Structure formats: structure tokens, C-alpha cells
């Protein structure tokens, strides 16, 4: 009987440890003839990982929507692309990756939509990018959806936010 119990405990431990494994990283790419944009999703956080033009590679790699200092242990040195205030005065917004969708449009452009949702409030963000491959042009915009019964104040919303590290 002891051998069976030990076996069950070891199996249970294996299952628990595998369920606590770190989520895999996912990459999203959007390309034109000469420009490549790469996003990295790690633990639900979206980061602009790379922007390259021919052989030039940009030195970026920080989160697109860094967590507020009150959530996730992030310090206030990062400022994300959007700043909101909910009815109770909370300014913390931590959009987490949900999914993405890419489609070719009639114009030949590729339209990428990245869907994010705040980790606490029912606030959804759609990050849209449209790439025109033949002319190396990108468009980017955001759509914010308030799923709360209370108003959401958007104090600042940038079309793009990039953090470039200094040397």
C-alpha cells in the first residue's frame, strides 16, 4: 500500500510542477518589402522586440504597455502608450495579450490586430497595424473598449510608444 501511495504522490507532484511551467513565448511578425516588425508575447505581456530595415536592426525591446508601478512590480520609469483613470481613481492599466488576427486587405495591405485585456478591469485594447508591403509604410492605431458600467477617462493615448535603451 505504501508503494502505491508514493507513486500517486510522485505523479501528483509531476502534474503540479508541469502546470506551473512558464508559458511559452510567442512572436508576431509584420513585414513589408524592406521593413520587419516583430512583437514578442511573454507571460501575456506584449513587447516590440525588433524593427529592422534591410540590415539595420533597432535596439528596442521593452513592453508596449508596461505595467503600472502598483501592479507587476514595474517601476515608474516606463510610460506606456495609454494612460487611463477609472471611476474609483485607479490609474493602473495592465493590458495582457489575448489573441491576434492578421488578414490581407483588397488594397494588398496586411492588417494585424492584437487584442489585449486589462488584468483587473474589463477594459479591452485593440492594437491595429496595417503594412503596405510595396511602399514600406505602416499605419498604427488603438481602439479602447470600456466594459465597465462607469466612465473611463483616457488622459493620454499615443499612436506608438517605443523605448530605446541608452548606452
C-alpha beads as a LAMMPS data file, in Angstrom:
LAMMPS data file: protein, C-alpha beads

167 atoms
166 bonds

1 atom types
1 bond types

-500.0 500.0 xlo xhi
-500.0 500.0 ylo yhi
-500.0 500.0 zlo zhi

Masses

1 110.0

Atoms # bond

1 1 1 0.000 0.000 0.000
2 1 1 2.868 2.405 0.776
3 1 1 4.348 1.926 -2.685
4 1 1 1.033 2.863 -4.305
5 1 1 0.710 5.997 -2.189
6 1 1 4.269 7.068 -3.001
7 1 1 3.602 6.536 -6.696
8 1 1 0.428 8.640 -6.533
9 1 1 2.243 11.428 -4.686
10 1 1 5.104 11.482 -7.192
11 1 1 2.661 11.503 -10.115
12 1 1 0.682 14.298 -8.473
13 1 1 3.866 16.268 -7.937
14 1 1 4.803 15.855 -11.582
15 1 1 1.405 17.112 -12.706
16 1 1 1.553 20.098 -10.379
17 1 1 5.070 21.029 -11.450
18 1 1 4.189 20.781 -15.156
19 1 1 1.150 23.026 -14.671
20 1 1 3.387 25.676 -13.075
21 1 1 5.767 25.698 -16.041
22 1 1 6.386 29.128 -17.554
23 1 1 4.207 29.936 -20.573
24 1 1 5.923 29.767 -23.923
25 1 1 6.903 32.929 -25.703
26 1 1 5.053 33.817 -28.893
27 1 1 6.200 36.078 -31.713
28 1 1 4.102 38.099 -34.141
29 1 1 5.695 39.466 -37.313
30 1 1 4.574 42.057 -39.817
31 1 1 6.671 42.661 -42.928
32 1 1 6.938 44.941 -45.895
33 1 1 9.450 44.659 -48.732
34 1 1 12.317 46.095 -46.623
35 1 1 10.963 46.513 -43.085
36 1 1 10.256 43.856 -40.465
37 1 1 8.400 44.432 -37.185
38 1 1 8.460 41.711 -34.501
39 1 1 6.411 41.606 -31.329
40 1 1 7.127 39.175 -28.520
41 1 1 4.498 37.953 -26.073
42 1 1 5.916 36.572 -22.853
43 1 1 3.727 35.885 -19.798
44 1 1 0.911 37.796 -21.501
45 1 1 2.953 40.972 -21.939
46 1 1 3.392 42.462 -25.392
47 1 1 6.840 43.839 -26.284
48 1 1 8.059 45.397 -29.504
49 1 1 11.020 43.093 -29.936
50 1 1 12.546 44.229 -33.197
51 1 1 12.171 46.729 -36.002
52 1 1 14.595 46.276 -38.847
53 1 1 15.230 47.931 -42.187
54 1 1 17.270 45.809 -44.597
55 1 1 20.375 45.035 -42.478
56 1 1 19.787 47.723 -39.827
57 1 1 18.407 46.326 -36.555
58 1 1 16.853 48.600 -33.945
59 1 1 17.919 48.467 -30.280
60 1 1 14.376 48.207 -28.872
61 1 1 12.733 45.516 -26.810
62 1 1 10.677 46.987 -23.968
63 1 1 6.972 46.402 -23.269
64 1 1 4.456 48.271 -25.438
65 1 1 2.137 48.562 -22.427
66 1 1 4.346 48.395 -19.324
67 1 1 2.518 47.615 -16.101
68 1 1 1.736 50.377 -13.667
69 1 1 4.091 50.544 -10.635
70 1 1 1.229 49.301 -8.451
71 1 1 0.888 46.101 -10.485
72 1 1 3.502 43.597 -11.560
73 1 1 6.390 45.261 -9.708
74 1 1 7.263 47.542 -12.624
75 1 1 8.935 50.828 -11.794
76 1 1 7.606 54.228 -12.940
77 1 1 10.497 54.758 -15.388
78 1 1 8.404 53.203 -18.178
79 1 1 5.474 55.041 -19.673
80 1 1 3.109 53.091 -21.877
81 1 1 1.151 54.162 -24.920
82 1 1 -2.043 54.815 -22.946
83 1 1 -2.922 56.407 -19.611
84 1 1 -6.386 55.946 -18.102
85 1 1 -8.324 56.712 -14.912
86 1 1 -11.264 54.578 -13.800
87 1 1 -14.150 55.959 -11.717
88 1 1 -12.523 54.981 -8.381
89 1 1 -9.348 56.913 -9.294
90 1 1 -7.188 53.897 -10.140
91 1 1 -4.661 54.744 -12.856
92 1 1 -3.177 51.262 -13.145
93 1 1 -3.700 49.679 -16.545
94 1 1 -2.021 46.424 -17.480
95 1 1 -3.167 45.208 -20.897
96 1 1 -2.426 41.497 -21.277
97 1 1 -2.261 39.695 -24.605
98 1 1 -5.392 37.697 -25.516
99 1 1 -5.026 36.908 -29.219
100 1 1 -4.208 38.352 -32.613
101 1 1 -5.586 38.222 -36.129
102 1 1 -3.989 39.069 -39.463
103 1 1 -5.670 39.449 -42.836
104 1 1 -4.826 40.618 -46.344
105 1 1 -6.959 43.528 -47.498
106 1 1 -8.184 44.276 -51.019
107 1 1 -5.559 47.034 -51.311
108 1 1 -2.811 44.426 -50.792
109 1 1 -2.039 45.716 -47.306
110 1 1 -1.761 43.337 -44.365
111 1 1 -3.906 44.306 -41.352
112 1 1 -2.774 42.926 -37.983
113 1 1 -4.970 43.316 -34.901
114 1 1 -3.604 42.439 -31.464
115 1 1 -6.265 42.014 -28.766
116 1 1 -5.393 42.870 -25.156
117 1 1 -7.414 42.988 -21.931
118 1 1 -6.606 44.643 -18.616
119 1 1 -5.694 42.209 -15.848
120 1 1 -8.199 43.746 -13.390
121 1 1 -10.856 45.847 -15.152
122 1 1 -12.962 44.880 -18.192
123 1 1 -11.028 47.251 -20.446
124 1 1 -10.041 45.918 -23.849
125 1 1 -7.500 47.370 -26.246
126 1 1 -7.124 46.567 -29.899
127 1 1 -3.741 47.488 -31.345
128 1 1 -4.081 47.779 -35.137
129 1 1 -1.190 47.784 -37.594
130 1 1 -1.533 47.992 -41.350
131 1 1 1.511 47.270 -43.522
132 1 1 1.728 48.357 -47.155
133 1 1 4.396 45.974 -48.459
134 1 1 5.122 47.656 -51.788
135 1 1 5.863 51.108 -50.316
136 1 1 7.297 50.213 -46.850
137 1 1 4.625 52.140 -44.948
138 1 1 2.972 51.184 -41.655
139 1 1 -0.153 52.618 -40.037
140 1 1 -0.851 52.058 -36.344
141 1 1 -3.799 52.967 -34.139
142 1 1 -5.579 51.794 -30.992
143 1 1 -9.198 51.140 -30.100
144 1 1 -10.153 51.178 -26.398
145 1 1 -13.349 49.433 -25.256
146 1 1 -14.756 50.171 -21.814
147 1 1 -16.630 47.143 -20.443
148 1 1 -17.398 48.824 -17.104
149 1 1 -20.685 50.432 -16.073
150 1 1 -18.704 53.517 -15.073
151 1 1 -16.933 56.016 -17.309
152 1 1 -13.303 55.519 -18.270
153 1 1 -11.183 58.634 -18.643
154 1 1 -8.392 58.385 -21.213
155 1 1 -5.796 61.010 -20.253
156 1 1 -3.305 60.130 -22.951
157 1 1 -3.251 57.758 -25.913
158 1 1 -0.212 57.619 -28.185
159 1 1 -0.336 56.038 -31.608
160 1 1 3.018 54.385 -30.872
161 1 1 5.279 54.134 -27.858
162 1 1 8.861 52.909 -28.215
163 1 1 11.522 52.757 -25.533
164 1 1 15.050 52.936 -26.931
165 1 1 17.792 51.968 -24.428
166 1 1 20.709 54.346 -23.895
167 1 1 24.348 53.375 -23.749

Bonds

1 1 1 2
2 1 2 3
3 1 3 4
4 1 4 5
5 1 5 6
6 1 6 7
7 1 7 8
8 1 8 9
9 1 9 10
10 1 10 11
11 1 11 12
12 1 12 13
13 1 13 14
14 1 14 15
15 1 15 16
16 1 16 17
17 1 17 18
18 1 18 19
19 1 19 20
20 1 20 21
21 1 21 22
22 1 22 23
23 1 23 24
24 1 24 25
25 1 25 26
26 1 26 27
27 1 27 28
28 1 28 29
29 1 29 30
30 1 30 31
31 1 31 32
32 1 32 33
33 1 33 34
34 1 34 35
35 1 35 36
36 1 36 37
37 1 37 38
38 1 38 39
39 1 39 40
40 1 40 41
41 1 41 42
42 1 42 43
43 1 43 44
44 1 44 45
45 1 45 46
46 1 46 47
47 1 47 48
48 1 48 49
49 1 49 50
50 1 50 51
51 1 51 52
52 1 52 53
53 1 53 54
54 1 54 55
55 1 55 56
56 1 56 57
57 1 57 58
58 1 58 59
59 1 59 60
60 1 60 61
61 1 61 62
62 1 62 63
63 1 63 64
64 1 64 65
65 1 65 66
66 1 66 67
67 1 67 68
68 1 68 69
69 1 69 70
70 1 70 71
71 1 71 72
72 1 72 73
73 1 73 74
74 1 74 75
75 1 75 76
76 1 76 77
77 1 77 78
78 1 78 79
79 1 79 80
80 1 80 81
81 1 81 82
82 1 82 83
83 1 83 84
84 1 84 85
85 1 85 86
86 1 86 87
87 1 87 88
88 1 88 89
89 1 89 90
90 1 90 91
91 1 91 92
92 1 92 93
93 1 93 94
94 1 94 95
95 1 95 96
96 1 96 97
97 1 97 98
98 1 98 99
99 1 99 100
100 1 100 101
101 1 101 102
102 1 102 103
103 1 103 104
104 1 104 105
105 1 105 106
106 1 106 107
107 1 107 108
108 1 108 109
109 1 109 110
110 1 110 111
111 1 111 112
112 1 112 113
113 1 113 114
114 1 114 115
115 1 115 116
116 1 116 117
117 1 117 118
118 1 118 119
119 1 119 120
120 1 120 121
121 1 121 122
122 1 122 123
123 1 123 124
124 1 124 125
125 1 125 126
126 1 126 127
127 1 127 128
128 1 128 129
129 1 129 130
130 1 130 131
131 1 131 132
132 1 132 133
133 1 133 134
134 1 134 135
135 1 135 136
136 1 136 137
137 1 137 138
138 1 138 139
139 1 139 140
140 1 140 141
141 1 141 142
142 1 142 143
143 1 143 144
144 1 144 145
145 1 145 146
146 1 146 147
147 1 147 148
148 1 148 149
149 1 149 150
150 1 150 151
151 1 151 152
152 1 152 153
153 1 153 154
154 1 154 155
155 1 155 156
156 1 156 157
157 1 157 158
158 1 158 159
159 1 159 160
160 1 160 161
161 1 161 162
162 1 162 163
163 1 163 164
164 1 164 165
165 1 165 166
166 1 166 167
